[in-house]
Amino acid sequence: MLEDYQAISNAPNSPELNGKYLGIISTDFVIVAEFLKEASYQIRTREFSKYPIFAVSQNPVMIGSKLIGIHEMNDNQWHYHASMMEEFVQREIIAEENVEVFKTSYKDPDEFCCLFVLDKDFASFVYIPFPED
């Protein structure tokens, strides 16, 4: 299943994502943002990776470690799995030759959350700003 995402997972904030998903994901993100921000911080400070990624899907996926299931936090509508760039490279979701491009486009993880949105035949990276305190 993950192999299907290799060719389509390299465009951050694609127009298709913005049109179809961004509103739905943003509403859900507000519910889980503080939890994901803390998870991102822990991934970085424990030096697992400088590039945390959170897989977001309607159905459970086999990427990373499950953090939040549907309806686990104030009626959230998506599953959230914690992962990192290195796992995406290992699974060939991010091609080895695209690692530098990914690192260059990766936004400040103290300010933005890197989500990998998976839904049926669609997959894309999106960066959503964490709410300000």
PyRosetta script that sets phi, psi and omega in degrees:
from pyrosetta import init, pose_from_sequence

init()
pose = pose_from_sequence("MLEDYQAISNAPNSPELNGKYLGIISTDFVIVAEFLKEASYQIRTREFSKYPIFAVSQNPVMIGSKLIGIHEMNDNQWHYHASMMEEFVQREIIAEENVEVFKTSYKDPDEFCCLFVLDKDFASFVYIPFPED")
pose.set_psi(1, -44.5)
pose.set_omega(1, -178.4)
pose.set_phi(2, -65.1)
pose.set_psi(2, -29.6)
pose.set_omega(2, -179.6)
pose.set_phi(3, -58.5)
pose.set_psi(3, -30.3)
pose.set_omega(3, -179.1)
pose.set_phi(4, -64.4)
pose.set_psi(4, -21.2)
pose.set_omega(4, -175.2)
pose.set_phi(5, -90.1)
pose.set_psi(5, -9.6)
pose.set_omega(5, -174.3)
pose.set_phi(6, -55.6)
pose.set_psi(6, -46.7)
pose.set_omega(6, -173.2)
pose.set_phi(7, -77.1)
pose.set_psi(7, -20.8)
pose.set_omega(7, -172.7)
pose.set_phi(8, -111.5)
pose.set_psi(8, 5.2)
pose.set_omega(8, -171.7)
pose.set_phi(9, -99.0)
pose.set_psi(9, 10.7)
pose.set_omega(9, -173.0)
pose.set_phi(10, -102.2)
pose.set_psi(10, 1.3)
pose.set_omega(10, -177.3)
pose.set_phi(11, -104.3)
pose.set_psi(11, 106.4)
pose.set_omega(11, 179.3)
pose.set_phi(12, -67.9)
pose.set_psi(12, 139.7)
pose.set_omega(12, 176.0)
pose.set_phi(13, 49.3)
pose.set_psi(13, 53.9)
pose.set_omega(13, -178.8)
pose.set_phi(14, -65.8)
pose.set_psi(14, 154.3)
pose.set_omega(14, 178.6)
pose.set_phi(15, -58.2)
pose.set_psi(15, -36.6)
pose.set_omega(15, 179.4)
pose.set_phi(16, -62.0)
pose.set_psi(16, -42.4)
pose.set_omega(16, 178.8)
pose.set_phi(17, -65.1)
pose.set_psi(17, -46.3)
pose.set_omega(17, -179.0)
pose.set_phi(18, -58.8)
pose.set_psi(18, -43.3)
pose.set_omega(18, -177.4)
pose.set_phi(19, -71.0)
pose.set_psi(19, -43.2)
pose.set_omega(19, -171.0)
pose.set_phi(20, -95.0)
pose.set_psi(20, -36.7)
pose.set_omega(20, -167.4)
pose.set_phi(21, -116.1)
pose.set_psi(21, -25.5)
pose.set_omega(21, -167.2)
pose.set_phi(22, -58.0)
pose.set_psi(22, -42.5)
pose.set_omega(22, 178.6)
pose.set_phi(23, -63.0)
pose.set_psi(23, -45.3)
pose.set_omega(23, -179.3)
pose.set_phi(24, -64.6)
pose.set_psi(24, -46.1)
pose.set_omega(24, -178.3)
pose.set_phi(25, -67.5)
pose.set_psi(25, -40.1)
pose.set_omega(25, 179.8)
pose.set_phi(26, -61.1)
pose.set_psi(26, -42.6)
pose.set_omega(26, 178.4)
pose.set_phi(27, -61.3)
pose.set_psi(27, -44.2)
pose.set_omega(27, 179.1)
pose.set_phi(28, -68.8)
pose.set_psi(28, -38.2)
pose.set_omega(28, -176.8)
pose.set_phi(29, -60.0)
pose.set_psi(29, -37.6)
pose.set_omega(29, 179.9)
pose.set_phi(30, -57.4)
pose.set_psi(30, -35.2)
pose.set_omega(30, -178.4)
pose.set_phi(31, -68.7)
pose.set_psi(31, -38.3)
pose.set_omega(31, -171.1)
pose.set_phi(32, -107.9)
pose.set_psi(32, -1.6)
pose.set_omega(32, -170.9)
pose.set_phi(33, -55.1)
pose.set_psi(33, -48.0)
pose.set_omega(33, -177.7)
pose.set_phi(34, -63.3)
pose.set_psi(34, -38.2)
pose.set_omega(34, 178.4)
pose.set_phi(35, -64.8)
pose.set_psi(35, -44.8)
pose.set_omega(35, 179.8)
pose.set_phi(36, -68.0)
pose.set_psi(36, -35.7)
pose.set_omega(36, 178.5)
pose.set_phi(37, -62.8)
pose.set_psi(37, -42.7)
pose.set_omega(37, 178.4)
pose.set_phi(38, -66.4)
pose.set_psi(38, -41.5)
pose.set_omega(38, 178.4)
pose.set_phi(39, -62.3)
pose.set_psi(39, -42.2)
pose.set_omega(39, 177.4)
pose.set_phi(40, -60.9)
pose.set_psi(40, -44.8)
pose.set_omega(40, 178.8)
pose.set_phi(41, -59.9)
pose.set_psi(41, -44.6)
pose.set_omega(41, -179.5)
pose.set_phi(42, -65.1)
pose.set_psi(42, -41.3)
pose.set_omega(42, 178.4)
pose.set_phi(43, -59.8)
pose.set_psi(43, -41.9)
pose.set_omega(43, -177.9)
pose.set_phi(44, -76.7)
pose.set_psi(44, -44.3)
pose.set_omega(44, -176.8)
pose.set_phi(45, -72.4)
pose.set_psi(45, -27.5)
pose.set_omega(45, 175.2)
pose.set_phi(46, -84.5)
pose.set_psi(46, 2.1)
pose.set_omega(46, 175.1)
pose.set_phi(47, 60.4)
pose.set_psi(47, 33.8)
pose.set_omega(47, 171.2)
pose.set_phi(48, -72.3)
pose.set_psi(48, -39.0)
pose.set_omega(48, -179.0)
pose.set_phi(49, -167.6)
pose.set_psi(49, 152.6)
pose.set_omega(49, 171.5)
pose.set_phi(50, -88.6)
pose.set_psi(50, -5.1)
pose.set_omega(50, -172.0)
pose.set_phi(51, -129.5)
pose.set_psi(51, 72.5)
pose.set_omega(51, 176.9)
pose.set_phi(52, -67.9)
pose.set_psi(52, 144.6)
pose.set_omega(52, 177.5)
pose.set_phi(53, -134.2)
pose.set_psi(53, 138.2)
pose.set_omega(53, 177.3)
pose.set_phi(54, -115.3)
pose.set_psi(54, 115.5)
pose.set_omega(54, 177.0)
pose.set_phi(55, -77.3)
pose.set_psi(55, 130.3)
pose.set_omega(55, -177.0)
pose.set_phi(56, -122.9)
pose.set_psi(56, 126.3)
pose.set_omega(56, -177.1)
pose.set_phi(57, -153.2)
pose.set_psi(57, 160.8)
pose.set_omega(57, 175.1)
pose.set_phi(58, -79.5)
pose.set_psi(58, -26.4)
pose.set_omega(58, 179.1)
pose.set_phi(59, -118.0)
pose.set_psi(59, 149.7)
pose.set_omega(59, 177.7)
pose.set_phi(60, -56.8)
pose.set_psi(60, 143.4)
pose.set_omega(60, 179.2)
pose.set_phi(61, -126.3)
pose.set_psi(61, 163.3)
pose.set_omega(61, -179.2)
pose.set_phi(62, -100.9)
pose.set_psi(62, 51.2)
pose.set_omega(62, 176.3)
pose.set_phi(63, -122.4)
pose.set_psi(63, 129.4)
pose.set_omega(63, 174.7)
pose.set_phi(64, 61.9)
pose.set_psi(64, -151.5)
pose.set_omega(64, -179.0)
pose.set_phi(65, -116.0)
pose.set_psi(65, 134.2)
pose.set_omega(65, 179.7)
pose.set_phi(66, -63.9)
pose.set_psi(66, 130.1)
pose.set_omega(66, 176.2)
pose.set_phi(67, -106.4)
pose.set_psi(67, -50.3)
pose.set_omega(67, -173.7)
pose.set_phi(68, -139.1)
pose.set_psi(68, 129.0)
pose.set_omega(68, 174.0)
pose.set_phi(69, -93.5)
pose.set_psi(69, 168.3)
pose.set_omega(69, 177.3)
pose.set_phi(70, -58.4)
pose.set_psi(70, 136.6)
pose.set_omega(70, 177.5)
pose.set_phi(71, 66.5)
pose.set_psi(71, 15.6)
pose.set_omega(71, 178.9)
pose.set_phi(72, -84.0)
pose.set_psi(72, -22.7)
pose.set_omega(72, -178.6)
pose.set_phi(73, -131.4)
pose.set_psi(73, 99.3)
pose.set_omega(73, 175.5)
pose.set_phi(74, 50.5)
pose.set_psi(74, 44.5)
pose.set_omega(74, 173.8)
pose.set_phi(75, 68.1)
pose.set_psi(75, 34.6)
pose.set_omega(75, 174.5)
pose.set_phi(76, -62.1)
pose.set_psi(76, 152.7)
pose.set_omega(76, -172.6)
pose.set_phi(77, -106.7)
pose.set_psi(77, 1.8)
pose.set_omega(77, -175.8)
pose.set_phi(78, -131.6)
pose.set_psi(78, 155.7)
pose.set_omega(78, 169.2)
pose.set_phi(79, -86.3)
pose.set_psi(79, 146.2)
pose.set_omega(79, 177.7)
pose.set_phi(80, -128.5)
pose.set_psi(80, 126.7)
pose.set_omega(80, 177.5)
pose.set_phi(81, -121.2)
pose.set_psi(81, 134.2)
pose.set_omega(81, 177.9)
pose.set_phi(82, -86.4)
pose.set_psi(82, 132.4)
pose.set_omega(82, 177.4)
pose.set_phi(83, -146.8)
pose.set_psi(83, -164.8)
pose.set_omega(83, -179.7)
pose.set_phi(84, -156.8)
pose.set_psi(84, 163.1)
pose.set_omega(84, -177.5)
pose.set_phi(85, -52.8)
pose.set_psi(85, -40.7)
pose.set_omega(85, -175.9)
pose.set_phi(86, -60.1)
pose.set_psi(86, -38.7)
pose.set_omega(86, 176.6)
pose.set_phi(87, -67.4)
pose.set_psi(87, -38.6)
pose.set_omega(87, 178.8)
pose.set_phi(88, -64.1)
pose.set_psi(88, -35.4)
pose.set_omega(88, 176.3)
pose.set_phi(89, -70.4)
pose.set_psi(89, -45.3)
pose.set_omega(89, 179.7)
pose.set_phi(90, -59.1)
pose.set_psi(90, -40.0)
pose.set_omega(90, -179.6)
pose.set_phi(91, -83.8)
pose.set_psi(91, -0.8)
pose.set_omega(91, 178.7)
pose.set_phi(92, 63.9)
pose.set_psi(92, 28.9)
pose.set_omega(92, 171.4)
pose.set_phi(93, -77.8)
pose.set_psi(93, -39.1)
pose.set_omega(93, 168.9)
pose.set_phi(94, -105.0)
pose.set_psi(94, 119.5)
pose.set_omega(94, -179.9)
pose.set_phi(95, -67.9)
pose.set_psi(95, 145.3)
pose.set_omega(95, -179.6)
pose.set_phi(96, -51.7)
pose.set_psi(96, -40.4)
pose.set_omega(96, -178.8)
pose.set_phi(97, -72.0)
pose.set_psi(97, -10.2)
pose.set_omega(97, 178.9)
pose.set_phi(98, -102.8)
pose.set_psi(98, 4.8)
pose.set_omega(98, -177.2)
pose.set_phi(99, -60.8)
pose.set_psi(99, -46.5)
pose.set_omega(99, -178.9)
pose.set_phi(100, -65.3)
pose.set_psi(100, -37.8)
pose.set_omega(100, 176.8)
pose.set_phi(101, -63.0)
pose.set_psi(101, -43.4)
pose.set_omega(101, 178.5)
pose.set_phi(102, -61.0)
pose.set_psi(102, -47.4)
pose.set_omega(102, -179.0)
pose.set_phi(103, -61.1)
pose.set_psi(103, -40.1)
pose.set_omega(103, -179.6)
pose.set_phi(104, -66.4)
pose.set_psi(104, -38.0)
pose.set_omega(104, -178.1)
pose.set_phi(105, -86.2)
pose.set_psi(105, -11.1)
pose.set_omega(105, -178.6)
pose.set_phi(106, -66.2)
pose.set_psi(106, 129.2)
pose.set_omega(106, -176.8)
pose.set_phi(107, -89.9)
pose.set_psi(107, 158.8)
pose.set_omega(107, -178.2)
pose.set_phi(108, -50.1)
pose.set_psi(108, 114.8)
pose.set_omega(108, -175.7)
pose.set_phi(109, -71.3)
pose.set_psi(109, -8.8)
pose.set_omega(109, 172.3)
pose.set_phi(110, -79.7)
pose.set_psi(110, -21.1)
pose.set_omega(110, -177.4)
pose.set_phi(111, -111.2)
pose.set_psi(111, -28.6)
pose.set_omega(111, -175.7)
pose.set_phi(112, -127.3)
pose.set_psi(112, 148.6)
pose.set_omega(112, 174.5)
pose.set_phi(113, -104.6)
pose.set_psi(113, 128.5)
pose.set_omega(113, 177.0)
pose.set_phi(114, -89.2)
pose.set_psi(114, 111.9)
pose.set_omega(114, 178.3)
pose.set_phi(115, -107.4)
pose.set_psi(115, 142.9)
pose.set_omega(115, 172.0)
pose.set_phi(116, -113.5)
pose.set_psi(116, 103.0)
pose.set_omega(116, -174.2)
pose.set_phi(117, -86.6)
pose.set_psi(117, 125.3)
pose.set_omega(117, 179.4)
pose.set_phi(118, -121.6)
pose.set_psi(118, 125.6)
pose.set_omega(118, 176.5)
pose.set_phi(119, -153.0)
pose.set_psi(119, 112.8)
pose.set_omega(119, -179.7)
pose.set_phi(120, 50.7)
pose.set_psi(120, -111.1)
pose.set_omega(120, -177.0)
pose.set_phi(121, -96.9)
pose.set_psi(121, 16.1)
pose.set_omega(121, -175.1)
pose.set_phi(122, -121.0)
pose.set_psi(122, 138.9)
pose.set_omega(122, 174.0)
pose.set_phi(123, -151.8)
pose.set_psi(123, 136.0)
pose.set_omega(123, 179.3)
pose.set_phi(124, -162.2)
pose.set_psi(124, 152.5)
pose.set_omega(124, 172.7)
pose.set_phi(125, -82.9)
pose.set_psi(125, 144.4)
pose.set_omega(125, 174.2)
pose.set_phi(126, -144.8)
pose.set_psi(126, 142.9)
pose.set_omega(126, 177.5)
pose.set_phi(127, -111.2)
pose.set_psi(127, 123.1)
pose.set_omega(127, 179.6)
pose.set_phi(128, -118.4)
pose.set_psi(128, 130.8)
pose.set_omega(128, 179.2)
pose.set_phi(129, -68.3)
pose.set_psi(129, 140.2)
pose.set_omega(129, 173.9)
pose.set_phi(130, -69.4)
pose.set_psi(130, 143.4)
pose.set_omega(130, 175.9)
pose.set_phi(131, -61.3)
pose.set_psi(131, 144.7)
pose.set_omega(131, 177.8)
pose.set_phi(132, -77.4)
pose.set_psi(132, 145.1)
pose.set_omega(132, -178.1)
pose.set_phi(133, -64.5)
pose.dump_pdb("model.pdb")
